[in-house]
Amino acid sequence: MIPDKMVEFAHGPQLMFFGSRNAKLRPTATWAFGALADGEAGTLTVFIPEVEGAATFENLHDNGRASLTLADAATHEAYQFKGPHQGTRDCIDADYTVQEIYLSKLTAYLEPFGYGGHIWNGFMLNPCKAVTFAVEDIFIQTPGPGAGEKIDLG
């Protein structure tokens, strides 16, 4: 189960960094563009452009571990979600709609800070893969007291 606050945070205009590791335990990180959190099922699905994610997709196939860091660029509130990879598939039209909504929210949110469409419109989002993983752990990543603490999901 993913707490409602975390589901809302995942659906907000957050910066998204998806992490994985290879067989030699070397990390790989890539951008993700949009997320669908299912609080009751305890899963997160994120959308990773194929041009960005080749190493990530290979790592997921190799060891099955996933990590997603979500960060609010204005407040620096951040969380890391970790768990086993459940599947990767090609994106469908509905997934691309989620990405468009995500980018619209992100651009509108960051425009006042000078990080608007001129940055985000440069990413090649199609073709894209939808990556789903089960959330086993969530960690606070907000700088300051409490950073690194595990959130109780029980």
Secondary structure, DSSP 4 states (H G I P E B T S, - for coil): ---HHHHHHHHSS-EEEEEEE-TT--EEEEE---EEEETTTTEEEEEEEHHHHHHHHHHHHHH-EEEEEEE-TTT--EEEEEEEEEEEEE--HHHHHHHHHHHHHHHHHHGGGT-SHHHHTTS--SSEEEEEEE--EEEE-SSSTTTTPBPP--
